[in-house]
Amino acid sequence: MFTGIVQLKAQVYRIEEGREFRHIQVLVPDSFVQGIELGASVACNGVCLTVVEVESKSNKQAVLHFDVIDETLRLTNLGQLTDSGHVNLERSMRFGDEVGGHIVSGHVHDLARLSSLEKNQDNVRMTFEIATKWRPYLIRKGFITVNGASLTLGNVEENHFDLHLIPETLERTNLSDFKVGDQANIEIDQQTMTIVDTIERIMAERNR
């Protein structure tokens, strides 16, 4: 489980293509991997991945290694990563940690395409297109996870939603790298999904 508070915007170090999988290596400060063990879970652009190797480097740096299977590559934007890209990283939460965002599972529901980008002095407004099947779970001022970052929904329409990002969020995440047409990993708030589905089921039973 994760909190949606991105801990590190990290550079992709190397990508190796395997048979129906990718081996992704990410360069991080060695402080990020302190206490981390093989098999640990790390959210990478909001995708829960397993650490398969921790490689020490010079200059107080390390490389995290992940194997990503074909199904995950197809359903998320990890299949679109390049050696020059950046990823949002968050280590799994531990008992007693502050939940600064909201509870995130690391299981991506879908991809959303950036359709509009508007910058002004104080913030950036990003508009994403998303499949209409998710509309019942998108509530203005509700939670959504975008590339692993817990964010607050702005205006919501049938097939798109707005985000208003402050400079701090842009500085700490790879959303600052986004261009129109880029795709983000989306995880719908599980609590919202449960409530909406429960209400719809109860209403359907009453109307029988």
C-alpha positions as CSV (number, residue, x, y, z in Angstrom):
1,M,0.0,0.0,0.0
2,F,1.1,3.6,-0.7
3,T,0.0,7.1,0.2
4,G,0.2,8.9,-3.1
5,I,2.9,11.2,-1.8
6,V,5.7,11.0,-4.4
7,Q,9.0,10.7,-2.6
8,L,11.3,11.0,-5.6
9,K,11.3,12.1,-9.2
10,A,14.0,9.7,-10.5
11,Q,15.8,9.3,-13.8
12,V,15.5,6.1,-15.8
13,Y,19.0,4.7,-15.9
14,R,18.7,1.9,-18.4
15,I,16.0,-0.2,-20.1
16,E,16.6,-3.7,-21.3
17,E,14.0,-5.5,-23.5
18,G,13.4,-9.1,-22.7
19,R,11.0,-11.7,-24.0
20,E,7.5,-10.4,-23.0
21,F,9.0,-8.2,-20.3
22,R,11.2,-5.1,-19.7
23,H,14.0,-4.8,-17.2
24,I,13.8,-1.2,-16.0
25,Q,16.7,0.4,-14.0
26,V,16.2,3.7,-12.1
27,L,18.9,5.9,-10.6
28,V,18.2,7.0,-7.1
29,P,20.1,8.6,-4.1
30,D,21.5,5.8,-1.9
31,S,19.4,7.3,1.0
32,F,16.3,6.2,-0.9
33,V,17.3,2.5,-0.7
34,Q,18.4,2.4,2.9
35,G,16.7,-0.5,4.5
36,I,15.1,-1.7,1.3
37,E,15.2,-5.4,0.7
38,L,14.9,-7.6,-2.4
39,G,11.2,-8.3,-3.0
40,A,10.2,-4.9,-1.5
41,S,7.3,-3.0,-3.2
42,V,8.0,0.4,-4.8
43,A,5.4,2.4,-6.7
44,C,6.8,3.5,-10.0
45,N,4.5,6.0,-11.8
46,G,1.9,4.6,-9.5
47,V,2.5,0.9,-10.5
48,C,3.4,-1.4,-7.7
49,L,6.7,-3.1,-8.7
50,T,8.9,-5.6,-7.0
51,V,12.6,-4.7,-6.4
52,V,14.7,-7.5,-8.0
53,E,18.1,-5.9,-7.4
54,V,19.7,-3.0,-5.6
55,E,23.0,-1.9,-7.2
56,S,25.4,0.5,-5.5
57,K,27.0,3.2,-7.5
58,S,29.6,5.9,-6.8
59,N,28.7,9.5,-5.7
60,K,26.2,8.2,-3.1
61,Q,23.8,6.8,-5.7
62,A,22.2,3.5,-6.4
63,V,20.2,1.8,-9.1
64,L,16.9,0.0,-8.5
65,H,16.1,-2.9,-10.8
66,F,12.5,-3.9,-11.7
67,D,11.2,-6.6,-14.1
68,V,7.9,-5.5,-15.7
69,I,5.8,-8.1,-17.5
70,D,4.1,-7.6,-20.8
71,E,0.6,-7.2,-19.3
72,T,1.7,-4.4,-17.1
73,L,3.5,-2.7,-20.0
74,R,0.4,-2.9,-22.1
75,L,-1.9,-1.5,-19.4
76,T,0.3,1.3,-18.1
77,N,2.7,3.9,-19.4
78,L,5.8,1.9,-18.3
79,G,5.9,0.5,-21.8
80,Q,6.4,4.0,-23.1
81,L,9.4,4.9,-20.9
82,T,12.7,5.9,-22.5
83,D,16.2,6.0,-21.1
84,S,16.0,9.8,-20.8
85,G,12.6,9.7,-18.9
86,H,11.7,10.2,-15.3
87,V,9.5,8.2,-13.0
88,N,7.7,9.0,-9.8
89,L,8.8,6.7,-6.9
90,E,7.3,6.0,-3.5
91,R,8.3,3.2,-1.2
92,S,5.5,1.2,0.4
93,M,4.0,2.6,3.6
94,R,4.9,1.2,7.0
95,F,2.8,1.0,10.1
96,G,2.7,4.4,11.7
97,D,3.5,6.4,8.6
98,E,1.5,9.6,7.9
99,V,-1.0,9.2,5.1
100,G,-0.5,12.6,3.5
101,G,-2.5,11.8,0.4
102,H,-4.9,8.8,0.4
103,I,-4.6,5.1,0.4
104,V,-3.2,3.9,-2.9
105,S,-2.9,0.2,-4.0
106,G,-0.5,0.6,-6.9
107,H,-2.9,-1.2,-9.2
108,V,-3.6,1.1,-12.2
109,H,-7.1,1.1,-13.6
110,D,-6.5,2.8,-16.9
111,L,-4.5,5.4,-18.9
112,A,-5.6,9.0,-19.4
113,R,-4.4,11.2,-22.2
114,L,-3.4,14.8,-21.5
115,S,-5.6,16.8,-23.9
116,S,-5.0,20.4,-22.6
117,L,-2.3,22.2,-20.7
118,E,-2.7,25.7,-19.4
119,K,0.0,27.5,-17.5
120,N,-0.3,30.7,-15.5
121,Q,1.7,32.4,-12.8
122,D,0.6,30.4,-9.8
123,N,-0.4,27.0,-11.1
124,V,-0.9,24.7,-14.1
125,R,-4.3,23.3,-15.2
126,M,-4.1,19.9,-16.9
127,T,-7.1,18.3,-18.6
128,F,-7.1,14.6,-19.1
129,E,-9.3,12.4,-21.3
130,I,-10.5,9.2,-19.7
131,A,-12.8,6.4,-20.6
132,T,-16.5,7.2,-19.8
133,K,-16.9,4.0,-17.7
134,W,-14.9,5.8,-14.9
135,R,-17.2,8.8,-14.8
136,P,-19.3,7.6,-11.8
137,Y,-16.2,7.5,-9.6
138,L,-14.9,10.9,-10.5
139,I,-16.2,13.5,-8.0
140,R,-15.2,17.1,-7.9
141,K,-12.8,17.7,-5.0
142,G,-12.4,13.9,-4.7
143,F,-9.2,11.9,-4.8
144,I,-7.5,10.5,-7.9
145,T,-4.0,9.0,-8.4
146,V,-2.1,10.2,-11.4
147,N,1.3,8.7,-12.1
148,G,1.4,7.7,-8.5
149,A,0.6,11.2,-7.1
150,S,-2.5,11.7,-4.9
151,L,-4.3,14.7,-6.4
152,T,-7.6,16.5,-6.0
153,L,-10.0,16.5,-8.9
154,G,-11.2,19.8,-10.3
155,N,-13.9,20.1,-12.9
156,V,-15.3,16.7,-14.1
157,E,-17.1,16.1,-17.4
158,E,-18.3,13.0,-19.1
159,N,-14.9,11.9,-20.5
160,H,-12.4,14.3,-19.0
161,F,-11.3,15.9,-15.8
162,D,-9.2,18.8,-14.7
163,L,-6.3,19.0,-12.3
164,H,-4.8,22.3,-10.8
165,L,-1.2,21.7,-9.9
166,I,0.9,24.0,-7.7
167,P,4.6,24.6,-8.3
168,E,5.6,22.2,-5.5
169,T,3.7,19.3,-7.1
170,L,5.3,20.1,-10.5
171,E,8.8,20.3,-9.0
172,R,8.5,17.0,-7.1
173,T,6.8,14.9,-9.8
174,N,7.2,14.0,-13.5
175,L,3.9,15.7,-14.3
176,S,6.1,18.8,-15.1
177,D,7.5,16.8,-18.1
178,F,4.1,16.2,-19.6
179,K,3.1,17.4,-23.1
180,V,-0.3,17.3,-24.8
181,G,-0.8,13.7,-26.0
182,D,1.2,12.1,-23.2
183,Q,-0.5,9.3,-21.1
184,A,-0.7,9.0,-17.4
185,N,-1.4,6.0,-15.2
186,I,-4.7,6.5,-13.3
187,E,-5.9,4.7,-10.2
188,I,-9.4,5.5,-9.1
189,D,-10.0,6.0,-5.3
190,Q,-11.0,2.5,-4.1
191,Q,-13.2,3.9,-1.3
192,T,-15.2,6.0,-3.8
193,M,-15.6,3.0,-6.0
194,T,-16.9,0.9,-3.1
195,I,-19.4,3.5,-2.0
196,V,-20.7,4.2,-5.5
197,D,-21.0,0.5,-6.4
198,T,-22.7,-0.3,-3.1
199,I,-25.3,2.5,-3.6
200,E,-26.0,1.4,-7.2
201,R,-26.5,-2.2,-6.1
202,I,-28.9,-1.2,-3.3
203,M,-30.9,1.0,-5.6
204,A,-31.0,-1.7,-8.3
205,E,-32.3,-4.2,-5.7
206,R,-35.0,-1.8,-4.5
207,N,-36.2,-1.2,-8.0
208,R,-36.7,-4.8,-8.8
